[in-house]
Amino acid sequence: MKLKNYFLLAASVAVGGFVGCSPADEHVLKSVERPAEIKDGKLIDSRDGNEYSVTLIDGLYWMAENLRYDDSTSMKNLKGNSWCHEDDKKCTKYGRLYSWTAAMDLDKKFLSTYAARNSSNTQGVCPAGWHLPSPSEWQNLMQYVDLNNNGEGSGTSLKSIKTWDESDKVPAPTNRFGFNALASGRRNNDGETFLSTGQIAFFWAAKEKDAGTAYGLQLRHDVELLQEGNFYKDHGLSVRCVVSSYNARVTGALDSSFIEEMPHNYGTLKIDGQSYRTIEIKGVPWMADNMNLDVKGSHCYN
């Protein structure tokens, strides 16, 4: 009988069944209930009908807007733990700001107690099929952006072209990958102060550092990089949800209009009285317009 039970257990593992899971694991498993739905470049949150733009970066679909979900009746851990910015009363501009426990869908007692709830697939406050990014997913995002942005700095590439205060220390934001990070600041844990709007964006990751702090990411208006950091769990930070392309059901095309909106630091080249734009790519200046000289052997279209 013991041998028979062993083979039954082995068979259930072989076909991908979950074995011996406890109620404490439910927050980890919720995100595998069904694939994420993306239609015409939009995630529609079935819980409240909110729509979010989506961008694909290195095999992961990222929300291109900050989460706005706030139903504390359906998700009791949100009560008193998420906020709109003081001058954004309905969270329409910046999205909501969440404590780390609200982002993870954990009881607020874990604001000052070690929760031991770290996972690469924690749904938390995210829509069905989506999850709160792990530190490694944030790090992979940074590495991919740094390899594909012509050396302009991961922060410059990820910031939205609007909402950021200007700085002479860094180039203007380009939103090169459609991530559209807004300078939404944070809510301080004093219970009333909103900080750094226009200057910094803060995002939670699905991992705590110790009893009182958790991992997060920040973008600054005067720094070119996306930076890792540790933040008090009861601060209010933004949430971006993510899903692997393998776990997403996608119909229609993603919105690529951000490509046309990207600012470029063009130079100018003059040849025979005509001006051409130039752009530098990996240290080499290129013409950004086709040559337009009327010489023998050249033709106009049609």
Protein Blocks (a to p, Z undefined) as FASTA:
>chain_A
ZZmmmmmmmmmmmnopaehiafklmmmmmmmmpccddeehiacdfknopacddddeehia
cdfbdcfbfcfklmmmlgopaccdfklmnommnopaddfklmnopafklmmpcfkpacfk
bgklacehiacddfklmmmmmmmmmmmngonojklmmpcfehiacdfkbccdeklnonop
acebjadfkopacghihjaccddddbdfblmbccdddddfkbcbdcdddddfkbccdddd
dddfklcccedjddfklmmmpccddddddeehiacddddeehiacdfbdcdddcehiace
ZZ
